[in-house]
Amino acid sequence: MSQSNLKFDKKFFCDLWHLLKPYWVSEEKKSAWGLLLLTITCVFGEATGGVMYNYFYKFFYNALQAIDKWKIIYALCFFLAARLLLTLSMSGVVFFGGLLSIRWRRWLTKDYLKIWLHNHNHYRMQVLTKNIDNPDQRISEDLDRFTTQTLHLLFGPWMLLQSFLYFISFGYILWDLSKNFIFHVGSSSLKIPGYLCWVALFYATIGIWLINLIGRKLPSLDCLQQRLNADFRFSLVRLREASEQVALSRGEAIEKEKFHGLFDLIFHNFMDIVFVKTRISLFDRGYDYLSYAMGFAISMPFFLSRAIGLGIVMQISSAYGAVISGFFTFINSFSEFADWRAVIHRLTEFRHSIAALPQVVDQKIIHKKHDISSVLVSNLQLTLPHGKKLLQPITLEINQGEQVLLSGPSGCGKSTFLRTLAGIWVYGEGEINIPNDAKVLFLSQKPYLPLGSLKELLSYPHSAYPNEKIDEVLILCRLEKFKSQLNEIKNWSHELSLGEQQLVSFARVFLYEPDLLFLDEATSSLDEAAEAQLYEMLKKRLPNSTLVSVGHRNTLRAFHERIVDVTADLSVHDAAT
C-alpha cells in the first residue's frame, strides 16, 4: 500500500470515529448501548444456529448412510431447533437494529440541524464556502444512509460481525475435521494440520486481492454520483419554486437543455459505475459458485478412500462455503462499502465546513449590546468576500424612535449594510452597538413563507398570537379576505402574490412590535397608496420603534426623518437632509 493510500485510510477511519463517537457518549447512551447489546446477542444467536445447521448435515447424512431411523428423526428435530433459533435471532436483529437505527438517526439529525442553524451558519455557508453542495440532502438523506448502512454492515446478513463469527466457528470446524488428514504420495505420507482451513484462507485471500483490483475506482464514482444526483434534484426544485418567472419569460427550452446537460453527467457516471459493478458481479458470482464445488473437491479424495463418511463430506462442504462467505464479506459488499465511504465523506465535509467558518473570515466586525437607546455604528468598513472595499467608512448614530432612509444607487451596498446590522454579514471591520434586549425584526424584499397554516406564517418566527390580535392586524394590512383561511395548510408562497406576501411581513411587524425594524425594499411590490398607509401605521402604532429603510422610491422620503447617503463619507458625520 502506498503512503498516500495509507494516509487516506487513516483519514477515513478518523472521520468515521468522529461520526460514530458523539451518539454513544450522549444523553441517549444507555438506550443506545442496550439496543446494541441486544442486536449483538441476536447475531450470536444467528451464528449459533448456523453452526447447529452445519452439524445437522453430519447427523442427517450419516444417519441416511447407515439407514438408522431414530438417528434420522433426531437429526430432523435438531434441524427444527436450529431453524427456530435462526428465525428468532434474525427477527431480533431486524427489530432491535431497526430501532437503534432510527433513534441514532434522530439524534444525529437534531445535532446537524443545531450546528447548521446556529449563528446563521446556513447563510454563512452559502456565502463563505461555495464548495459545499446541497446541505439539505446531507441532513435528510446522508444521515439516514449513514446509520442504516453502518448497522447493516455490522449486523446485516453475512456482514462484519456475523461473517467474523462464521469464519471463526466454521474455521474451527474445518480445522478439527482436517487435523488428522494424511496425504499419501507414492510410498510417502504428509500430514498438514488443518489443511482445509488453509485452503479456504488462501482461496479467499486471492479473491480479495482480485476484487480490490477490479473495483478500486468504485468509491470515487459513487461519491461523484451522489453529488450529481443532488445537483440535478436541486435544479428541479429551483424550477418548481420559480415556475411562474420561467413561464413568463418562456424559459422552458433553456431549462430543459440545462436539465438534459445535468442528467447527461449522471448518465455517463452511472454507466461507469455499471461497468465496474458488472465486472465485480461476474467475478463475485463465479468465485462464489466455485467455492461450493471446492468444498466437495477437497474432501472427495478422503471420501473415496473411505477415510470419512458422507455426513463429513456434506459438513465439510457446508463449512467450507461458510468460511469462504465469511471471508468474502468485503467482496460481496464492496459496492456497499464504497457507497458508505462516500456518505461518510459528505457528512464529514459538512461538519468541517461549518467548523471552519470562523477561520474563513477574520471577523473584525464587533457586535456589542449595551444599556443604550440608540444604534451606534463606529468606523465600519464593509468589504466583499475577496477583500474589495464596499462603501465608505461609516460612523452613524440612529436614535430611539428615529426613522432613517438609506439612499444610494442600486448595488452600492445598502442591503449589505442592513445585513451587517443584523449580524449575518461578517466581511469588514468596525463596531456596532445596539440596545440591550432590543426586539429586532428584519423584512426583506421577498418574504420567507414556510410550509404551514396562514396563522403560523403570520406568527413566524415566534409563537402564535391570540386570534383577536391576528384578526385586527389582518384588517390593518388589507388581508381580511384570508381571515377564514387562517388554519388552512397550503403552499402560501404560491397562493399569495408578492405584494400580499409583503403585506404578511408587515402583519408580522404589528404582531411582534419590534424595537428595531429594518426594511429592505419591503414595499417594492405594493402600490404607493398601500405603502403610505403601512408607513403611517408604523408611526402611529410603533412610535418608539427605531426604523431603518432601504428603498428607491422618492415617496419614501416623506416617512423618514433622515435620509442617509451611504455612498458619502460617513466616517466623521452623518449625511442627512
N, C-alpha and C positions, 0 to 999 in steps of 0.2 A: 504494500500500500504506500502511495506517495505521501510526502509530507503535507501537501495541500489537501489531499483527501482526508488525512488523519485530523488536520485542523478542522475541516468541515464537519467530520463526525463528532469531534469534541464539542464544537459549537452546537450541533444538533442536540446532543444529549444535555448540554447546559440549558438550551432553550426549552427542551422537554421538561427538565426538572423545575424550571421556574413557572411553567404552566401547571404542573402537577401539584406542587407543594402547597399553594395557598389554601385550597379547599380542605386538605387533610389536616390542617392545623387551625381551621376556622372554628366558628361557634357551632358548626354542624359536624364537628369531627367525630363525636360519639356515635351518631346515627350512621355516618359515612363508614367508619371502621366496622360497625356492627353489620351493615349490609355487605361490606366487602368480605368479612369473615364468613357470613352465610353463603355467599356466592362461591368462595373458595372451597367450603365444605361440600357443596353440591358438585363442584368439579372433581374433587377427590372421590365422591360417590360415583361419578361417571367413569373415572379410571378404574375403580374397584369393580364396577360392573363389566367393564371391558375385559379385565383380567379373568373374571369369572367366566365370561363368554368364551375366552380362549381355552380355558380348561374344559369347557363343555365339549369342544371338538375332540379333545383327548378321550374323555369319558365315553362320548357317544360312539365315535368310530371304532374304538377298541371293543366296546360292547357289541357293535354290529359285527365286527370281525369275529368275535367269539360267539355270536348269536346267543347272548345272555339277556333274557327277557327282563330280569329285575334290574340289571345294570342299565339297560336301555331306559326303563321307567325312571330310575334315579337320575340319569343324565338329563331327561326331559324336565324333571322337577327342578334340577339345578339350572337348566336353561330358563325356566319361567322366573326363578328368583333373580337371575342375572338381568333379564329384561325388565322386571319390575323396578329393580334398583336403578337401572339406566334411565327408565322413563321418568321416575320421580326426580332423579338428580338433574336430568336435562330440563324438566319443567321448573325446577328450583333455580337453575342458572338463568333461565329466561325471566322469571318473575323478579328475583332479587337483583339481578343485573340490570333489568329494565328500570326498576325503582331507583337504584343507585344512579343510573344514567340521567334520568330526568331531574333528580334532586341536584346532581352535580351541575347539570346544565343551567338550572335555575339560579344556583349560586354564582356561577361564572357570568351569566347574563347580567345579574344585578351588579357584579363587580365591574364589568366592562362598561355598562351604562353609567356607572358612577364616575369612572375616570374620564369617559368621553364627554359627559355633560358638565364636569367640574371646571370652574374657572373659564367658561366659554371655549373649552378645548375643541368642541365640534366645529366652531367657527375658525379658530386659530389653525386647526389642521388644514383647512381649505386654503387659507391664506399663506401659511408658512411652509407646509410640507406637501408639495404638489405630487410627490411620488406615491402617496397612499391613495389607492383607488377603492371605492365602494366600502366605506366603513360599515354601512348598514348591513351588507352581506356578511362581513366578518363577524358581526354580532349575532345576526339572525340565523345564518346557515353554518358558518365555520365552527362556532361553539357547539352546535348540535352534532356536527360531524366529528369534532374532536372527542367529545365524551363518548359518543356511540362507538366510534372506531377504536378508541383506546380500550374500552371494556371488551369489545368484540375480539380485538387482537389478543387480549389477555385471557379471556374466558370463553370465547366462541368455540364452536366445534373444530377440532384439530388446529387450535391456535396455541399460543405460547405455553400456558400452564398445562393444559390437557396434553399437548404434544410432549412436553417435558416429562410428565408423569408416565405417559405411554412409553416414551423412549426408555426411561429407567426401568419400568415394570417389565416390559416385553424384552428389553435388552437383557435383563437378568434371566428371563425365561430362556432366551436363545443361548446365553452363556451356560446356563445349567444343563440345557439339553445337549449341548455340544462339548461339554467339558471332558467327556471320555471318548470322543470320536477319534478313531485311529485310521490314518490313510496307509494303504498297502500299495507300494510301488515295487513290483518285482519281489525280490526277497527282502526288501527294506520296508520299514514301517515308520510313520511320522505322526506324532501327536501334537495338535495345535489347540491348546485350551481355549474354549470359547470361539472357535473359528467362525461359527455362524454370525456371531456378533461383529467380528472384524470384517467379514464380507459385507454385511449391511452397512457398516460405518464407511467403508471405502466406497461402496456404491453411491451412498448419499452424498459424500464429500465431492465426488466427481460431478454429481448433479448440481450441487450448489455453485460450484465454480463455473459450470457452463451457463446456468441461468443468470448469474451475475454478468457474464459476458454478453448474453443476448439482450438483457433488459436494462442495461446501465443508463440508457437515455430516458427511461420512462418517468422518473421523478420530476425532472425539469419540464418534460412535456405536460405532465398532469398539472403542475403549478401554473404553467402558461395557459392551459385550457380553462382553469378556474377564473383567471383574470379576464380572459377574452369573453367568457360567458357572462361575467359580471358587467363588463363594459357594454355588451350588447343589451342586456336587460335594462341597464341604467338608461341607455339611449331610448329604449321603448317607453320607459316611464316618463322621460323628459318630453317625448312627443305627446303622451297622454295628458300631461299637465299643461302643455301649451297647444293643445289641439285647435283651439279657436284661432290663435295667431297664425298657425301653419295653414289652416283652411283659408283665412282671409288673404294671406299672401300667396296662395296657390303653391305652397312649398312641398306638396306631396311627392313630386317627382324627385327632387333633390334629396328628400328624406329617405325615399325608397332606395335611391342609389347609395346613400350613406349606410343604410341597414344592410344592403347587399354586400358592401365592402367589409363591414364588420363581421358578417356571417361567413364571408369567404375565408377570413382569418381563422375563424372557429373550424370551418370545414377542413382546411388544409392541415391544421394542427391535429385535429381529430383523426384524420387519415394517417398521419404519422404515428399516433397512438395505436390505431387499429393494427397497423403493420407490426409494431413492436409486440403488442399483445397477442397477435396471431402466432408469431414465432414462439412466444413464451408458451402459448396454449399447445401448440404442436409438440414442443419438447416436453412439456409437463405431462400431457396425456400419454404420450408414447413411453416416457420414462416410468410413469406410474403403473401402466399396464404391464410393463416388462418386470416390475418389481414382484408382482404376484407370481408370474411364471418363474422368476428366480427362486422364490421360496420352495417351489416343488423341485426345481432343477438341482439345488444344492443338497436337498435331503433325499432325492430319489436313489442315488448310489447306495446309501446306507439301508434304504428300504429293500432294494433288490438283493442286497447281501444279507437280508434278514437281521440286520443289527437293530432295527427299530420297527415298530408296528405301524399300521395305517393311522391310528389315532395320533401318534407322534408326528407323522408326516403332515397331517392336517393342522396340528398345533404349531409346527414349525412354519408352515405356510402362512397361517394367520398371524403369528408373532412377527415373522419377517416383514409382512406387509404393514403391521402396526408400527414397527421400528422405523421403516422407511418413511411412512406417512408422518410420523412424529418428527423425524429429521427433515422432512420436506416442508415443514411449516413455512419456512422462508420462501421456498419455491412456489408453493400453492397460493400463497398470499402476497406475492411480490407486488402485484398491482395495488393491493390494499395498503401495503407499507409505503408505496410511492405516494399514493393519494394522502395518506395520513401525514407523511412528512411535509407535503405541500401545505396542508391545513395548519400544521404547527408553525411553518414559516410565516404564513399570512397573519396568524394571531400574534406571533412574537413581533413581527414587523409593526403591527398596530400598536402594541404596548410600547415598543421602543420609540416610535414616532411621537407618542404623547409624552413619554418621559423626557424626550429631547427638546420639547417645545421651549422650555425656559432657556435652553442653551442656544437655540437657533437665533434668538434675538437677545442682544444685551439690553435688557429692559432698563431704560433710563427715565421713563415717564413715571413719576411718583404720584400715586393717588393717596390722599390723606382725608380723614374725616375729623372735623373739629366742631366745637360748640360755637359755630358762627351761623349767621343767617344768609350770607352771601356765597356765591360761587366765585372762587379766586383762581385765576389761571396765571402762572408766573413763568415767563421765559420759555414758553412751549414752542419747540421747533419740531414740526412733523416731517417725516421722510417717507419715501416709497420703500418697498422691500429691498430694492437693490442699493439704497442709500441716497438716492437723489432727493434733494430738499423739496418740500412741498409747503407752500405758503411762507409768509414772512414770520419771524418770531412773534409770538402772541403773549401779551400781558393784558389781562382783561378782568374786570370785576363786574359781576352781574348781581345786583341787589335783590333781596327778597321781594317777591311780588312784581318784579320788573318784567316787561315784555320786550325781548330783543329779537330783531330780524337780522340774520346773517345774509349779506348780499355778496355778489361777485359772479363772474361768468361761469357757465357750466363747465364742470370738470376741474375747477380750480382747487377743490379740497374742502368745500363746506360740509359735505356729508361725512368726510373723514374726520373733520374736527368734532362733529357730534359723536361719532363712534369712539373717539378718544375720550370725550367726556363720559361716555357710557362705560369705558374701561375695556373695550374689546379691540381697539387698535393700539398696538404696542410699539410701533416704529417711531422713533424720535426721542426727544429728551425734554425735561421740564417738570413742572409740578402743578398738580391740580388739587384744590381743596374744596370740598363740598360740605354742606351742613351735616352734622352727625345725625343718624337715624332718619334722614330725609327719605320720603317716599318718592321714588324716581320712576318715570314712565317714558318710554321712547316709542314714537309712532313712525313707521317707515312708509314709503310711498305705496308699496304693495303689502298689505297686512297679511299676517300668517293666520290661517283659519284651520286649526287642527280638526281631525275627524271627531264627530260627536254631535250632541244636540246644540241647537242655537243658544240655549241658556248657558251651556258650558263654554261656547265661543265668546259670549258676551262677558263672562266672568274671567276668561283666560288672562293671565296665568294664575289667578287667585281662586279662592274657594267661592262657592255660589253665594249670590246676594239674594235678599228677600224678593219675592215676586212683585211686591208693591213698588219697590225701588226700580226694578227692571222695567216694569210697565211704564213708569214715569219717564225713564231715560229713553225708551223706545219712541215715545211721543216727541221728546226733545230732539231726537236725531232723525225724525221722519222715517222711522222704521215700524210704525204702529201696525202696518198691514201684516207683519210677521208675528204679531202677538199670539195668535192661535197655533203657531208652529214652534213654540219655544222648546218643547220636549221632543221634537222630531229629529231623528238622526239622519243626516244627509251629507253628501259631499258639498258643503256650503260654498266652497271656492268656485264650484261650477254653477250653483244655484243663484248666487248673487253677482251683480255687475261689480266692476272695480269701484265705481262710485259708492255703491251700497256697502262694499267691504270697508271703504274708508269711513263710512258712517258707523259701522260696527266698531272701528277703532276709537272713534270719539265717544261712543257709548261706554266703552271700557274706561275712558278718561273720567266721565261723570260718575261712574260707579266706584272707581278706585280713589278718586280725588287726590292726585299726587301733589307733592310739594314742589317737585321739579319736573317739568314737562318739556320734552324735546320733540319737535315736529319736523320731520324730513320730507318736505313736499307732501304732507299728509292730506292736502285738499286738492291735489293736482287734477283729480278726476271728477271734481264737483263743480257745479256752476257757481258763478260769483255770488249769487244770492244765498245759496246754501252755505258757501264758505263764510260769508259775512255773518250769517246767523250763528254759525258754530263759534266763531271768534267772539262775538258779542256775549254768547252764553258762557264762554270760558271766563271772561272778565267778570260777569255777574255772579256765577256760581263758585268760582275759584279765585276770589280777589287776592288772596295771599300767596297763590302759587306762582313760582318763577317760570316764565315761558321763554323758550329759545326756539325760533323757527328758521327753517331754510325754505326758500321759495323764490320764484322768478316773477310772479305777478305783481304789478305795481299796486294793485288793490290791497295787498297785504300790508303796505306801509301804514295805512290808516289804523291798523290794530296793534301797532307796536310803538313803544315809547322811544326806542333807539334803533337805528339801522347801522350795523357794523359791517364795514367793507373788509372782508378777510384777506383781500389782496394787498391792502395797505400795510404799512409798517406799524404793527400794534405792540412793539416791544417796549414802548415808553408810554403811549397814550392810547385811548380808545378813539376810533374813527366814528363819530356819532353825528347825526343830524337830527 
